[in-house]
Amino acid sequence: MLRELHEDVQAFYRDCQPTRELIELRNAVQTALLVVHAAALNPESKGCHWVNADD
């Protein structure tokens, strides 16, 4: 879902005059993707990040 949102925002960003809100949205989506990626690489459960050993 985040990847789809990222693609949508990027397409919109390329075709429009950037505004502060659009730049902030683009940055927020990119940050969310990086956080999810980092969490997926973490093999340990810590704090709010819980690793399901069954997956």
Biopython code that builds the backbone (N, CA, C, O; Angstrom):
import numpy as np
from Bio.PDB.StructureBuilder import StructureBuilder

atoms = [
    (1, "MET", "N", (0.828, -1.191, 0.000)),
    (1, "MET", "CA", (0.000, 0.000, 0.000)),
    (1, "MET", "C", (0.879, 1.263, 0.000)),
    (1, "MET", "O", (0.596, 2.231, -0.706)),
    (2, "LEU", "N", (1.936, 1.230, 0.798)),
    (2, "LEU", "CA", (2.837, 2.387, 0.821)),
    (2, "LEU", "C", (3.541, 2.577, -0.523)),
    (2, "LEU", "O", (3.747, 3.706, -0.968)),
    (3, "ARG", "N", (3.904, 1.481, -1.156)),
    (3, "ARG", "CA", (4.557, 1.592, -2.469)),
    (3, "ARG", "C", (3.615, 2.227, -3.488)),
    (3, "ARG", "O", (4.039, 3.062, -4.286)),
    (4, "GLU", "N", (2.350, 1.840, -3.467)),
    (4, "GLU", "CA", (1.369, 2.434, -4.376)),
    (4, "GLU", "C", (1.210, 3.923, -4.103)),
    (4, "GLU", "O", (1.168, 4.733, -5.029)),
    (5, "LEU", "N", (1.122, 4.272, -2.830)),
    (5, "LEU", "CA", (1.018, 5.683, -2.458)),
    (5, "LEU", "C", (2.255, 6.443, -2.920)),
    (5, "LEU", "O", (2.149, 7.558, -3.431)),
    (6, "HIS", "N", (3.411, 5.848, -2.742)),
    (6, "HIS", "CA", (4.665, 6.474, -3.174)),
    (6, "HIS", "C", (4.647, 6.730, -4.681)),
    (6, "HIS", "O", (5.020, 7.813, -5.133)),
    (7, "GLU", "N", (4.218, 5.742, -5.450)),
    (7, "GLU", "CA", (4.143, 5.907, -6.904)),
    (7, "GLU", "C", (3.158, 7.005, -7.293)),
    (7, "GLU", "O", (3.435, 7.809, -8.183)),
    (8, "ASP", "N", (2.010, 7.036, -6.622)),
    (8, "ASP", "CA", (1.012, 8.073, -6.908)),
    (8, "ASP", "C", (1.544, 9.465, -6.604)),
    (8, "ASP", "O", (1.372, 10.391, -7.397)),
    (9, "VAL", "N", (2.189, 9.606, -5.456)),
    (9, "VAL", "CA", (2.723, 10.910, -5.058)),
    (9, "VAL", "C", (3.826, 11.329, -6.014)),
    (9, "VAL", "O", (3.885, 12.491, -6.418)),
    (10, "GLN", "N", (4.710, 10.392, -6.385)),
    (10, "GLN", "CA", (5.791, 10.719, -7.305)),
    (10, "GLN", "C", (5.251, 11.174, -8.667)),
    (10, "GLN", "O", (5.751, 12.141, -9.241)),
    (11, "ALA", "N", (4.244, 10.484, -9.177)),
    (11, "ALA", "CA", (3.652, 10.859, -10.463)),
    (11, "ALA", "C", (3.031, 12.247, -10.371)),
    (11, "ALA", "O", (3.204, 13.068, -11.272)),
    (12, "PHE", "N", (2.317, 12.510, -9.298)),
    (12, "PHE", "CA", (1.701, 13.813, -9.095)),
    (12, "PHE", "C", (2.775, 14.884, -8.950)),
    (12, "PHE", "O", (2.641, 15.981, -9.492)),
    (13, "TYR", "N", (3.834, 14.565, -8.222)),
    (13, "TYR", "CA", (4.932, 15.505, -7.977)),
    (13, "TYR", "C", (5.612, 15.907, -9.288)),
    (13, "TYR", "O", (5.975, 17.069, -9.468)),
    (14, "ARG", "N", (5.785, 14.945, -10.205)),
    (14, "ARG", "CA", (6.440, 15.230, -11.480)),
    (14, "ARG", "C", (5.601, 16.144, -12.365)),
    (14, "ARG", "O", (6.145, 16.930, -13.141)),
    (15, "ASP", "N", (4.273, 16.044, -12.250)),
    (15, "ASP", "CA", (3.377, 16.752, -13.154)),
    (15, "ASP", "C", (2.857, 18.082, -12.615)),
    (15, "ASP", "O", (2.129, 18.780, -13.320)),
    (16, "CYS", "N", (3.204, 18.445, -11.404)),
    (16, "CYS", "CA", (2.635, 19.646, -10.792)),
    (16, "CYS", "C", (3.725, 20.568, -10.261)),
    (16, "CYS", "O", (4.884, 20.186, -10.101)),
    (17, "GLN", "N", (3.304, 21.783, -10.000)),
    (17, "GLN", "CA", (4.169, 22.727, -9.318)),
    (17, "GLN", "C", (4.243, 22.304, -7.849)),
    (17, "GLN", "O", (3.215, 22.258, -7.173)),
    (18, "PRO", "N", (5.442, 21.996, -7.345)),
    (18, "PRO", "CA", (5.543, 21.549, -5.948)),
    (18, "PRO", "C", (5.087, 22.627, -4.969)),
    (18, "PRO", "O", (5.431, 23.801, -5.104)),
    (19, "THR", "N", (4.322, 22.208, -4.003)),
    (19, "THR", "CA", (3.933, 23.071, -2.890)),
    (19, "THR", "C", (4.564, 22.501, -1.627)),
    (19, "THR", "O", (5.065, 21.376, -1.630)),
    (20, "ARG", "N", (4.539, 23.253, -0.586)),
    (20, "ARG", "CA", (5.090, 22.767, 0.688)),
    (20, "ARG", "C", (4.373, 21.498, 1.122)),
    (20, "ARG", "O", (5.010, 20.544, 1.571)),
    (21, "GLU", "N", (3.055, 21.482, 0.991)),
    (21, "GLU", "CA", (2.273, 20.317, 1.413)),
    (21, "GLU", "C", (2.622, 19.080, 0.601)),
    (21, "GLU", "O", (2.725, 17.984, 1.152)),
    (22, "LEU", "N", (2.804, 19.248, -0.698)),
    (22, "LEU", "CA", (3.145, 18.119, -1.563)),
    (22, "LEU", "C", (4.545, 17.593, -1.239)),
    (22, "LEU", "O", (4.763, 16.382, -1.200)),
    (23, "ILE", "N", (5.472, 18.488, -1.011)),
    (23, "ILE", "CA", (6.831, 18.072, -0.647)),
    (23, "ILE", "C", (6.809, 17.344, 0.694)),
    (23, "ILE", "O", (7.488, 16.330, 0.854)),
    (24, "GLU", "N", (6.041, 17.844, 1.655)),
    (24, "GLU", "CA", (5.938, 17.184, 2.961)),
    (24, "GLU", "C", (5.296, 15.804, 2.842)),
    (24, "GLU", "O", (5.712, 14.860, 3.514)),
    (25, "LEU", "N", (4.286, 15.690, 1.990)),
    (25, "LEU", "CA", (3.654, 14.394, 1.773)),
    (25, "LEU", "C", (4.640, 13.418, 1.155)),
    (25, "LEU", "O", (4.749, 12.273, 1.594)),
    (26, "ARG", "N", (5.359, 13.873, 0.137)),
    (26, "ARG", "CA", (6.369, 13.021, -0.501)),
    (26, "ARG", "C", (7.412, 12.564, 0.509)),
    (26, "ARG", "O", (7.784, 11.390, 0.523)),
    (27, "ASN", "N", (7.883, 13.462, 1.343)),
    (27, "ASN", "CA", (8.888, 13.119, 2.354)),
    (27, "ASN", "C", (8.328, 12.172, 3.404)),
    (27, "ASN", "O", (9.032, 11.267, 3.851)),
    (28, "ALA", "N", (7.086, 12.360, 3.803)),
    (28, "ALA", "CA", (6.472, 11.484, 4.808)),
    (28, "ALA", "C", (6.311, 10.066, 4.278)),
    (28, "ALA", "O", (6.562, 9.099, 4.998)),
    (29, "VAL", "N", (5.896, 9.939, 3.032)),
    (29, "VAL", "CA", (5.744, 8.603, 2.435)),
    (29, "VAL", "C", (7.106, 7.936, 2.311)),
    (29, "VAL", "O", (7.240, 6.750, 2.610)),
    (30, "GLN", "N", (8.113, 8.676, 1.877)),
    (30, "GLN", "CA", (9.461, 8.110, 1.764)),
    (30, "GLN", "C", (9.983, 7.671, 3.127)),
    (30, "GLN", "O", (10.590, 6.606, 3.238)),
    (31, "THR", "N", (9.757, 8.470, 4.159)),
    (31, "THR", "CA", (10.177, 8.116, 5.508)),
    (31, "THR", "C", (9.467, 6.860, 5.996)),
    (31, "THR", "O", (10.092, 5.993, 6.608)),
    (32, "ALA", "N", (8.176, 6.755, 5.735)),
    (32, "ALA", "CA", (7.424, 5.562, 6.130)),
    (32, "ALA", "C", (7.976, 4.318, 5.451)),
    (32, "ALA", "O", (8.102, 3.272, 6.087)),
    (33, "LEU", "N", (8.306, 4.417, 4.169)),
    (33, "LEU", "CA", (8.886, 3.283, 3.455)),
    (33, "LEU", "C", (10.226, 2.870, 4.062)),
    (33, "LEU", "O", (10.510, 1.679, 4.188)),
    (34, "LEU", "N", (11.037, 3.833, 4.432)),
    (34, "LEU", "CA", (12.331, 3.527, 5.043)),
    (34, "LEU", "C", (12.175, 2.877, 6.416)),
    (34, "LEU", "O", (12.917, 1.954, 6.750)),
    (35, "VAL", "N", (11.223, 3.347, 7.205)),
    (35, "VAL", "CA", (10.980, 2.758, 8.525)),
    (35, "VAL", "C", (10.500, 1.318, 8.391)),
    (35, "VAL", "O", (10.968, 0.438, 9.112)),
    (36, "VAL", "N", (9.576, 1.076, 7.479)),
    (36, "VAL", "CA", (9.075, -0.276, 7.255)),
    (36, "VAL", "C", (10.198, -1.189, 6.772)),
    (36, "VAL", "O", (10.313, -2.330, 7.221)),
    (37, "HIS", "N", (11.015, -0.693, 5.868)),
    (37, "HIS", "CA", (12.133, -1.483, 5.352)),
    (37, "HIS", "C", (13.107, -1.835, 6.480)),
    (37, "HIS", "O", (13.519, -2.988, 6.606)),
    (38, "ALA", "N", (13.471, -0.862, 7.286)),
    (38, "ALA", "CA", (14.397, -1.099, 8.401)),
    (38, "ALA", "C", (13.810, -2.088, 9.405)),
    (38, "ALA", "O", (14.521, -2.959, 9.906)),
    (39, "ALA", "N", (12.523, -1.958, 9.699)),
    (39, "ALA", "CA", (11.872, -2.877, 10.636)),
    (39, "ALA", "C", (11.859, -4.301, 10.079)),
    (39, "ALA", "O", (12.022, -5.264, 10.829)),
    (40, "ALA", "N", (11.669, -4.433, 8.780)),
    (40, "ALA", "CA", (11.643, -5.760, 8.161)),
    (40, "ALA", "C", (13.022, -6.422, 8.215)),
    (40, "ALA", "O", (13.114, -7.648, 8.259)),
    (41, "LEU", "N", (14.079, -5.635, 8.212)),
    (41, "LEU", "CA", (15.438, -6.180, 8.274)),
    (41, "LEU", "C", (15.867, -6.546, 9.688)),
    (41, "LEU", "O", (16.852, -7.262, 9.867)),
    (42, "ASN", "N", (15.142, -6.065, 10.694)),
    (42, "ASN", "CA", (15.511, -6.296, 12.087)),
    (42, "ASN", "C", (15.016, -7.666, 12.547)),
    (42, "ASN", "O", (13.807, -7.893, 12.588)),
    (43, "PRO", "N", (15.922, -8.584, 12.895)),
    (43, "PRO", "CA", (15.504, -9.923, 13.308)),
    (43, "PRO", "C", (15.060, -10.017, 14.768)),
    (43, "PRO", "O", (14.569, -11.067, 15.183)),
    (44, "GLU", "N", (15.216, -8.953, 15.558)),
    (44, "GLU", "CA", (14.886, -8.995, 16.983)),
    (44, "GLU", "C", (13.627, -8.196, 17.294)),
    (44, "GLU", "O", (13.337, -7.182, 16.659)),
    (45, "SER", "N", (12.887, -8.679, 18.289)),
    (45, "SER", "CA", (11.731, -7.925, 18.784)),
    (45, "SER", "C", (12.218, -6.941, 19.838)),
    (45, "SER", "O", (12.866, -7.329, 20.810)),
    (46, "LYS", "N", (11.899, -5.655, 19.636)),
    (46, "LYS", "CA", (12.275, -4.623, 20.603)),
    (46, "LYS", "C", (11.168, -3.595, 20.653)),
    (46, "LYS", "O", (10.687, -3.149, 19.611)),
    (47, "GLY", "N", (10.762, -3.218, 21.832)),
    (47, "GLY", "CA", (9.747, -2.181, 21.972)),
    (47, "GLY", "C", (8.478, -2.520, 21.222)),
    (47, "GLY", "O", (7.874, -3.566, 21.459)),
    (48, "CYS", "N", (8.073, -1.654, 20.326)),
    (48, "CYS", "CA", (6.843, -1.850, 19.558)),
    (48, "CYS", "C", (7.041, -2.750, 18.347)),
    (48, "CYS", "O", (6.069, -3.132, 17.696)),
    (49, "HIS", "N", (8.271, -3.090, 18.040)),
    (49, "HIS", "CA", (8.547, -3.957, 16.889)),
    (49, "HIS", "C", (8.590, -5.402, 17.355)),
    (49, "HIS", "O", (9.501, -5.816, 18.072)),
    (50, "TRP", "N", (7.601, -6.150, 16.940)),
    (50, "TRP", "CA", (7.512, -7.555, 17.319)),
    (50, "TRP", "C", (7.706, -8.404, 16.086)),
    (50, "TRP", "O", (7.041, -8.197, 15.071)),
    (51, "VAL", "N", (8.608, -9.353, 16.166)),
    (51, "VAL", "CA", (8.902, -10.242, 15.052)),
    (51, "VAL", "C", (8.122, -11.521, 15.243)),
    (51, "VAL", "O", (8.253, -12.188, 16.269)),
    (52, "ASN", "N", (7.301, -11.870, 14.248)),
    (52, "ASN", "CA", (6.535, -13.106, 14.287)),
    (52, "ASN", "C", (7.412, -14.224, 13.756)),
    (52, "ASN", "O", (7.715, -14.256, 12.563)),
    (53, "ALA", "N", (7.824, -15.136, 14.612)),
    (53, "ALA", "CA", (8.732, -16.218, 14.229)),
    (53, "ALA", "C", (8.051, -17.217, 13.289)),
    (53, "ALA", "O", (8.737, -18.012, 12.648)),
    (54, "ASP", "N", (6.732, -17.194, 13.195)),
    (54, "ASP", "CA", (6.005, -18.142, 12.347)),
    (54, "ASP", "C", (6.001, -17.722, 10.891)),
    (54, "ASP", "O", (5.681, -18.543, 10.031)),
    (55, "ASP", "N", (6.346, -16.473, 10.572)),
    (55, "ASP", "CA", (6.314, -15.986, 9.175)),
    (55, "ASP", "C", (7.556, -16.343, 8.433)),
    (55, "ASP", "O", (7.687, -16.011, 7.255)),
]
sb = StructureBuilder()
sb.init_structure("model")
sb.init_model(0)
sb.init_chain("A")
sb.init_seg("    ")
for serial, (resi, resn, name, xyz) in enumerate(atoms, 1):
    if name == "N":
        sb.init_residue(resn, " ", resi, " ")
    sb.init_atom(name, np.array(xyz, "f"), 0.0, 1.0, " ", f" {name:<3s}", serial, name[0])
structure = sb.get_structure()
